[in-house]
């Protein structure tokens, strides 16, 4: 038993860190943020060249076949770099869903081109009620697989070739150019991951073979999102500590003052605790451990609160500078807010945890 | 990263689990009704039983009565103890802090003399660090030790000495060179608490108990052979002890936290709230789930820390996050318990209507001490700020 990284995991993490620092410095993230879809084709092919677009998928579909712990390490680095565009949406959300729910033919058709970097995809889940509970999905496909209705908050849909639409009677792969499909931007806080409303009118879709794979795909995507949040928290902490060491007031670095130092210490505690939680969740998912769902909820619950708090503290310590557009903190802060609610916020996951460990507690039987 | 058990670890776990299943005493739920002394004897007996089974101080070298277990076996040990609902051991400070310090810094004679008796709870230990004028600023301590032949003559006062009233031995930090800068003139020594001139006086805590003591030293003669590490280099030894206190000590707390969480969950199912069990109340559910998650994260942080220690060999300043985490978590947990139990939560053991013999009112009050003992939360945050994050020293 060893809760540290293996040598090959460390190599993967270090090379990802180097890759993102070289190919997507924050200036590049800022440039993409000002474009229509925050997407850059050249950056995309470089991600594919690294094998990142197929990192966890089977080699027979052109993937690299690594595990979920490796995925988490990669996402921590992309989060640290604030990687804009549809990488998370395509690879982690859509890719995992096809991998978990598609037939071998469907994987050949939809997953292989993702692995090869040829296509991008998204997942349309939320509806007007904005509930992450699958029981709240109302959209229904007709018997011949035609979809009519509306999905909201669909990430990166404008650059997606395929949109996986979750209906209450199945998951459907829809060509983004299919008849009856219209997209409209939903401008929000996070400028690096764009969202759209999606209207469908008698739009044809191909039903994925195994919709029971949805919870597994959601679990993987949630853990990966937490890892991305941890990377963002780490970056906010690093920026803040650096600032506290160099910014002087009263003739000394502000990091000398305990009021500042203790906030930094709390940022460290919150970041490290989120990291512990998500490493374990990744491991539990990889091993299909019985507590995997609880572990994912614990990680998302804790990181949802922690990433917001870390951002609050970072901005406060930066003082007026932290409140400027020029400073990078708000870019992470915006992403943190979007990620906080994505796949359910802390309140949502606390209720999940309660269902898993309070309701099923052995004491229920004992006291009944 | 590989959290699967190796073959050795699996054998270790199986063996421990089977031993615990037949040995964990069941009658101890009622121990709280008893006086502090009776309770202590109960825990001492349990530790002896563990020792005889080969389960006390498992990480200690075999020649001193341990079993040379790996750090990861220690992780398994605490998880299994928590899983089995086992009581704590009696010699908490000896096992967690002083034994490891003697192993790291002690002479061969000291190891032979003291370690086994720590493990079998024959000799109970306390820790004489803080003084009335040296709390967070520990290196400012004033207890004075002068060499006289082959003995040191010690004068001064220690305070907040847990278990002082029943301890046989004490690890003290004293000043052996008053002329040197404050960190450079300190020495760590082992004191027989039955030595002439040692006077232990109880300090009553806000809980009403006297877990802590003041310890006075008046011309107490301590053999020079009882110095641990080098004379005037006691700060390094003391920091070694404190690193254990902050870093790995928290692992044993899982036992208590998990037991408390299980019990509170049970109470949430049997307590009525708005015409239904409190466990169905959406707010209570949120709070219980938060506690459950934080206890799990405490365990995971601890596991990561142990993995790091097993590659570096020593606990580092990152251990301060464990100390902050377990202490502040327990305060939040005790508050949730109070909210769930309402006025019952405040009843002491003397009330016939008290739930769990007043454990919850005791636990609530006792938890205030958590963020003060073993280094205040403020000191831990200073340590993280300076030693982990590299910010300038604030004091």
Interface residues (C-beta under 8 A of the other chain):
Chain A: X1 X2 X3 X4 X5 X6 X9 X69 X241 X244 X245 X252 X253 X255 X256 X257 X258 X260 X261 X262 X264 X265 X266 X268 X269 X272 X273 X275 X276 X277 X279 X280 X283 X287 X295 X297 X298 X301 X302 X347 X349 X350 X351 X352 X353 X354 X357 X358 X359 X361 X363 X364 X366 X367
Chain B: X1 X2 X3 X4 X5 X6 X9 X72 X75 X76 X262 X265 X266 X268 X269 X270 X279 X282 X285 X286 X288 X289 X290 X292 X293 X294 X296 X297 X300 X301 X303 X304 X306 X307 X308 X310 X311 X318 X320 X321 X324 X325 X378 X380 X381 X382 X384 X385 X386 X388 X389 X390 X391 X392 X393 X394
